[in-house]
Amino acid sequence: MAENNITKKDLNKVFWRSHMIQGSWNYERQMGLGYAWSMMPILRRLYKEGSPEMAQALSRHLELFNTTPQSATFCLGLSASMEEENAKSSGNFPVQSINAVKASLMGPLAGIGDSFFWGTFKVIAAGLGVSLAANGSIIGPIASIIAYNIPSILVRYFGLQIGYRAGSSFLEKLSGGLMDKITFGASIVGLMVVGAMTASMINLQFAWSYESVSVQGILDSILPQALSLGATMLMYWLIKKKISINYLLIGIIIAGIIASYLGMFTV
């Protein structure tokens, strides 16, 4: 075996490699190959190159793995800590627990990560960029990229550090359904953000009137922003029906041109 003390430099290498964990995503092992590649600095520190221990460790981390990419570093940190314990135990460590921990965390971490990154941060970043760009600011796309990537990088980095420090005792600390509570809370935050973005970013109103009676005024007296809500729900329904996003975008553009020509709506 090699020197079996993981250094900060080794963890930093894992952090940078984790950004490419989906580079070899496939339908058989999904992130498995990227996970094993991300673990290589740790395995080289702990095991001798070409040894049976190295081969067994690589085989372990080539198993199926899939979660939100930003959340994956927590598992990488746990795996690094457990591999370190295995290297120091001289064969007395239950190596099957390494993959068991990974498998048990894939789903919960995906639930949390997807809620925050796909359902919250991505929507907020896109809304921020669109809002600035709509006002003619070149900062729009830059702000969108920064707003999404800063929390992404921070979660990757600190998730790795926390996972490594937690080690194999992590699962014992998750008593009382803590993971379920975090997932539930993250889902609520994501839904609130999406709802708020819909209300603030979509403003579709009828321009037509009949004998000085505004059609939009009647709709507002019944339900304000009803047209915007209806358009949003229509898009949601079409997406649920597996209609291609490209077709929907083309349809929106064509409908917008026709409506503008007829003077139907104001936005």
N, C-alpha and C positions, 0 to 999 in steps of 0.2 A: 504494500500500500504506500501511497505518497504521503507527504505531510498532511495530517488530517485536521488542520485548523483553518477554517474558512476566514478569509480576510475581507475587509471592506472593498478592496479592489476587485475581488472575485464577485461580490454582490453587485458592484457597479457594472461589471461586464454583463451579468445576467439582466440587469435593468435595461441596458442599451439593446441587447439582443431581443428582449421581450417586445420591442416595437415591431419586430418582423415575425411575430409568432404565427401570423396567418399567411406568411409568404408561401407556404407549401400546403395550404388547407386542401383536404381531399375528403371524399365521401366515405372512405374506409376508416381512417383514424382521425379525421378532422384536424384538430390542432396538434395531434400527437407528435409529428415530426418536428414542428416548430418548438414544441415544449422540450423535446429531447435536445435540440440544438441550443435552446436557451440555457439548459442545465449543464452544458458541456464545461464551462469554466469551473463549476463546482465539482463535477465528476473528475476532471483532470487534477484538481487539488487533492481530492480524497483517495483516488484509486490510481494504481499504476497503469500506464497506457498499455493496452493489449492484454491485461490480466483478466481472469475469469470474473473478478468482481466488477471491473469496468464494463464487461460485456453484459453481465446481469443487470447492472444499473441502467445501461442504455436501453436494454430490452424493456425494463420497467417503464421508462418514461416515453417509450414509443407506443404505449397503449393509447387507446382512444381517449381523447380529452377535448372538451369544448365548453367555453364559457365566454362571457364578455371579455374582449382582449384586455381592457384596462384592469379587470378584476383578476386576471390570470396571474399577476405577479404575487398576489397573496399566496396562491397555491405553490408558486415557484419558491417563495421564501420558506414555506412549511416543508416542502420537499428537500430543500437545501439543508435545513436543520435536522430533518430526520435521516438524511443520508450521512450527515456528519456523525450523528449518534450511532448509526450502523457501522461506520468506518472505525469508530472508537471501541465498539463493543466486542470485536473479534468474533463475530458470527452469532452473538447472543441476542441480536435485535430482531424483532418480528418484521421482516422486510415486506411482508404482504400488507402491512398496515400503511405503507407509504402510498400505494395505489388506492387503498381503501379510503384514505383521507381525501385524496384527489377526487375520487368518484363521488364521495358524499358531498363535496363542496361545489361541484360543477353547477348543479341546478340552482341552489340558493344564491351563489355569487352571480349567476347569470340573471336571476330575477332582480337582484339589487342593481347590478351594473346596467342592465337594459333599461330599467326604470329611470335611472339617473342620466345615463349617457345618451341613449336613443330617445327616451321620452321627455327628458328635461333639458339637459345641457345643449343638446343638438338643436332643440326647438328654440331655446332662448338665444343661442348664438346666431341661428338663422334669422330670427326675428330682429335681433339687433342689427345684423348686417343689412337686411332688407330695408329696415327703417332709415338707416343712414344713407343707403344707396338711393332710396326713393327721393331723398332730399338733395340728391346730386353730389353727395360726398364720396370721394374716392376711398375714404377710410372704411366704408361699409364692408367689403370683402375681407379686409385686413382685420378689422375688429371681430368679424365672425370667426375667422381662423383662430385668433388669439383667445377669444372667449371660450371656444370649445377645447382647445389644446392645453391651456393652463391647468384646468382641473384634471384633464386626462393624464398629463405628465406627473402631477402631484400624487394622484391616486396610484399610478404605477410605481412611483419611487417609494412612497411611504407604505404602500401595501406590501411590497417586497420586504422592507425592513421589519414591519410588524409581524408578518408571517414568519420570518426567520427567528425573531425573538420569542414568538409564541411556541414554536416547536410542536412536538407531538402532544403536548398537554392542552392544545387549543380546544379540541372537541369537548374536553371535560368542563371548559369554561362556558360553553354555549348551552347552559341549562335554562329552563323556563321558556323555551321557544323564542329566544332572542332573535334568531335569524328570521323567523316568520314575522316578527313584529317590525323588524327593519324593512323587510320586503314590502309589507303592507303599507308602512309609512311612506316609502319611496314611491309606491304606485299612486298614492293619494296626491303627493306633491306633483308627480308627472301629469296626472289628469287635470289638476288645478291650473298648471302652467299652460297646457294645451287649450283648455277652455278660455283662459284669459287672453291668450294669443289670438284665438278665433274672434273674440269679441272686439279686440282692439285693432287687428290688422285687416279685417274684411269689412268693407263698408259699401254694400250694394243697395241702391235705392232706386225706386221707380221715378222716372222723370215725367211721365205722362200725367195729365190731369183732365178732368171732365167738367166743363162749365165752372171753372175756378175751384173745383174740388180736387184736392191732391190725393191721388191714389196712395202715395207713400204716407200721407198724414193719417189716412184711415187705418193702414197697416200698423203704424206706430201706436195708434190708440188701442189697438188690440194686443200687439206684442212688438215692442221696439226691437229693431234689427232682425225682424222675422225673415226677411229676404236673405240676409247674410247667413243666418242660421240654416235656412233651407238649402242654400247653395252648398254650404259645408256638409250637411247631412247627405245631400245627393252625391257628392264626391266620395264620402265615406261609404255609402251604400254600393256605389259602382266599384270601389276598390275591394270591398268584401265579395263582390261578384267576380273577382279575378280579372277585371278589365285592366288592360295594360296602362301603366302610368303615361306612357308616350301617347297613346290614343286619347287619354283624358286631357293631356296638355294641348294636343292639337285641336280637340273638340272645344276646349275653353277659348282658345285663340280665335277659332272660326265663329263661335257663338258671340264672342266679344266684338268682333268686326261687324257682324250682322246687327247686333243690338246697338252699336254705336251709329251705324248707318241709319237705323230706324229711329234713333233718339229715344230708346226705351229706358235706359238706365243712366244713373250718375254714380260715380264711384269716388 
